[in-house]
């Protein structure tokens, strides 16, 4: 069995402050020009952010957009969802699939109304106690709904940070995953946290894609470890 040291990312050091600033500035400039206009980005309502984040779990954005609007017409508030039956919530979810999600969302709504007066709590411990809210979703709700300065790491963000700051190794190892959370925290700006975290996800989805990343137009490529390694090998 390889040692813990052998399983660490190839580049486990955090980038120096100048590299962090370059990354932030380039990403935000790109987002200001190319960021997607999505309906859940026009609100800071914790309930609506919660709905969007649970809908987006394992579902593409284009499939979520129409269902998000339909859902909010049927269940516009936490209280309206809590008052609905589970059957009504499940029917309202179709055809998104992965049907454990409406059950979890319905259960969260009922608990929030019963225990917290209909207001979603902003703290990590309480949010993490709800079934279906993992570290990414908790951070997304805190960042997008409550304006907290917290990092996020979803699949798109992990791929972007790994390519730019690590470049090689085992991206799915536990050590690398921990390191990517540390990187996400390290590059997080003090201002424009909402925009920055949204930009991370957009950039991973639109430029630093899983297959055929658009390296030729990528503003990060001069500092990108994966790009440098691939170029040296060619």
N, C-alpha and C positions, 0 to 999 in steps of 0.2 A: 504494500500500500504506500503511495507517495506521501511524503511528509506534508504537514500543514504549510511549511514554507514553500514547498514545490507547487502547492495548489494556489498560491497567491497570484494575483494578476501580474503580468509582466511589468507593468508600470503602476506600482501601488502608491506612489507619491502623489500628493495633490499638486496641481499646477501652480506655478508661482503667480503672485497677484497680477503682473502684466498680462499673462496669458488668460487669466480669468476675465480681465477687463476687455481684452480683445474679443473674446468669445461672446460676452454679454452685449457689447456694442454692435457687433456684426449681426448677432441674432435678432436684436431688437430693430435694427435698421431693416433687415429682411422682413420681419413681421409687419412693420409699418407699411410696407409696400405690398406684401403678398399674403398676409394672414387671412384665413377664411372668415367669412361673415356667417356665423352660426347663431341660431336663435337663443341658445342658452348662454351666449356671451353678452347678451343684451340685458341681463338681469343679475342681481346679487341676492335674489330671494333664495334662502337656504333650501326650501322645499323644491323649487324648480331646479336648482343645481343638483340636489340629491336625485331627482327623477332622471335628469340627463346623464349623470354619471352611472347610475345603475343600468339605464338603457344602453349605454355605450360599452358595457362589459361584453366582450366577445361579439360585438355587432358593429358593422361598418357605419360610418357617419351618414352616408346617403340613405340608408335604411331607417336610421333613427329620426331624421328630421321630420318627416310627415307624421310619424307615430307620436313624437314628442308633442306636437301641436294638438293632435287629436286627444291625447291623454289629458292634457291640461284643460281642454274644453269639458271633458267629463269629470275630471277631478282637479279643480283649479287650486285647491288648498290642501294642506295636511289634514285639516278637519274633515273635508269632503271625502278624502280617501279613507280615513279612519272610519267614517260612518258607512261606507260601502261594505258590501259583503265580499268575501274572498272570491266568490264566483264572478261577481261583477268586475273586480279588479283583474282577474285572470282573463276574462273575455275582452276587457279593454286593452289588454296587452297584445293580443293577437294581431298580426302574425309574426311578431319578432322572434318567437322561440325562446329556448333556454328558460323554461317556464318557472323555474325556482325563483327567478328574479321578481315577478310581480308578487309572489307570496312573501318574499322577504321585505319588499317595499311596503306592502300592506301591513305587515307585522310591525315594521319600524314606525309607520304612521300611527298605528294604534297605541304603541308604547309611548311615543312622543306626546300624543294628546293626553293620555292617561297620567303620565308621570312628569311631564315637563310643560304642561299648559299649551301644547301645540307648537312650541318653539324648539327647533332642533338645537341641542347643546353644541357649543363650539369646541369643547375640550377633547383632547386626544383619547383619554381614557373612556369617556362616555361614547363617543363615536365608534371607537374600536369594539365596544361591547355589543353593538348591533350586528347580527348575522348578515354576512354579505358585504360588509365594509372592511376591506383590507387596508394595508398601509397606503397604497396609492389613492384609493377612494377617499380615505380619511383626509389625506393631505390635500386632495383636490377640493373637497368641500371647505376645508379651513382656508385655503388660498383663495378660491373663487367666490365663496359666499361670505366669508368673514374677514377677508383681507389680511389674513395672517401670513407672516413671512416664513413659510414652510416649504421644503422641497417636495417634488413629486418624481416618481420613476414608474412609467408604464412601459410597454414594449417599445414604442417609438422613441421615448426618451432614453431608455437603456441602450438601444442600438446607436443612437447619435453620440451619447457620452462615451460609449465603449470605443467607437471608431475614432473619435477626435482625440481622446485623452489616453487610451490604452493601446488599441491597435492590434494586439495579438494575445493569444492565450485562450482560456476557457470562459466565454462570456456568460455561461449559465451556472458556473460554479458558485457555491455559497460565498466564497471569499470575494469573487468579482462582483456579485450582487451587492454585498455590503459596501464595497468600494464605490460602486456606482451611486448608491445613496449618499455616500460622503462627497462624491463629486457634485451631485445635484445640489447639495447644501452649500458647497464651497463656491460655486459659480453664481448662486442666487444673489441678485442685486438687492440693495436696501429699498429702492423705489421701483415702481412698475412691476411688482411681483406677479400680479394677475397676468399682465401682458407677457412677461417672461416665461411663465410656466405654460401658458397657451402656445407661445412661440416654440418652445421645445417640442411640443407634441405635433404642431403643424410642420415644423421643419423635418422631423422624423418621418412624417406621413407623406410629405410632398417632395422632399429633396433627398434626404438620406434614407432612401427606401430600402426594403429588404433585398430586392433584386434590382439590378441596374440602377444604382444610385447615380444621381445627376452631378457627378463630381466636377464636370467641366464648368458648371455655373455655380458651384458651391463657394460661398464666401469664407468657409472654414478651411479650405483645402491646404492652405499654406502651413497651418498648424496641426493638420489632421494626421495622427499617427498611422492610421490604416492606409491613407493615401500615400504617405511617404514610404511605408514599407512596400506597398504594391509597386510604386514607381521604381524603387531601388531594385526590385526583383525582376522587372521587365527589361 
